[in-house]
């Protein structure tokens, strides 16, 4: 399966687990971006990579006169969003948007650009849809070692002979945009001007049960453990749980650096 289609299928399949386990963790991390965007005067706002719709209502609260369009390539995610919002939703590939040029006032790309095989193409598509003076806002990961316990999961999955992660690396391009200068370069290469970037540290305290549930629900472990027998999968989970229980509780606190950017269309 083509990498983007495979990723969309993965997110569709795990949409409910994502909503329960991961969206509450990363949802609040994007809110500082919204307060730096000119949403109050906007008429059309595009949330590209809207997923389960976590940011549609926060956007609407800041853009009371705007029509808001949430777009995602994963139909399963949009089905959940449809149950949670009355805003417009559409399935589209970020690299080929079925949106008229020069019609959007503000576009948000929240924790999604690193999943696009060609981020420059996606940013140019956003540039095309924005009106003159329109603004894009991006949220992505800066310095981030991943959720607590990730290395333990990898070690135990490898030790028990789990298959490699089937996800194509082309849909995980975080290293292309994990620093302010890298993200600025991408935006300028796509044609944007007045680029501003900043970082912010966040903190989320995980429990062992939450780490296990999140990984088995929609994480790397979920992609690999399904290839094991039920007995081996149970042994692997038990080993991970035992090792997590021996960690200092402070290590279970997740402290990623979040990277933000805004840029505008200058004609």
Steps between C-alpha positions, in 0.01 A plus 500: 500500500621854420649658819243778540212258444651255748537773763140613441382142543701466821355818648150405389531159664631646825289817508304409814817405688667821382206704632521330841872476555699751293276792406458612865880506537590706195180704461591762763851531357368673187295769671782762524502512119133598476554811711766623254278472191267773361191287555266770633463666157511180294221393267639160395730283712655174384611242757716268291555164666198554723493137614226439756421873510672591827584854389187596309314638801803687642543656155130589484516666841768734364342546156133568573419630151690234305391194312735221601603207284669196653694286252668165546600207280389238758129433465483320833626810680247720319215267594579562865539874439156500336349377826670776698449813291261676264782661300565402140721195446658359185740221405796634302868433444705790636715488185199559272228708660162533330467860622474810284812714488512819707197424718635410846590759764678273749623143467620284789728196465513346846727198553451384142763646266759235593258232377489639144737326255579836336459782756599768248220396264250512785617845611480629144144370479417689820668811357282467188176481698581802719393848399757782481604570857363166616684322780607142561572363846704183555553287810755220504747327730828660599733310732307191596617160619153351462252391763645332809568130462545506124853358516383224734225404257749483213744286698236252613336475158839436343592244766186296444537509121225742398497609137652839415280809505308486169450876478688649204759753628399744226189585703704591808724789400529672834876551458431734205319747726607441861684831545398861436746550213383182326132590525569858389689371196211275398251784524718741303573236236124461456464874435396637839631822650505663845590167657506495879591196711507432872514204736321407817554222751208286617454240768272198517519244780431149375397201709623149420149392401465799270834427331400137441153592373627776270773288345273199447217721379667726247876499550804331355432191712158458342659482155748230604338286768216379279744272319572306820305208641259587779732334751807691382307827488391450862857418606631811326240724663574349841874560457441861401270554797758351739776721367285814510411427861870506593550849359513813710147649472658826384611325180134449412459876456505590132671832423510562123605823338229626266592710199264765361510714187287759327554636150302696247432528129671805353389586144 
